[in-house]
Amino acid sequence: MRRALAYSLALMSAPSFTPDEFRQAQHQLGLSDKQLAAMLGIAYADHVRRMKVAEGKSSHRNVTPTVARLLQAYLDGYRPADWPA
């Protein structure tokens, strides 16, 4: 029960990104779809492309809370050691 509550609270505080905001964030970071997928732990660059598709379209994919948190950390200046040069 306690773990479920902590998980729910974590989800509530997660940043969210619309497809346009996701696209702008990627542009600001200067990463290709393939590079962004690698930095976000996403298996395929196609999934990154789908996060930029307008909501309501069949190919749209939501930005998960975990991906949103990591993307926000990158926008805030965090860079892991394997950040693309």
Secondary structure, DSSP 8 states (H G I E B T S, - for coil): -HHHHHHHHHHHT-----HHHHHHHHHHHT--HHHHHHHHT-S-HHHHHHHTS-TTSTT-----HHHHHHHHHHHTT---TT---
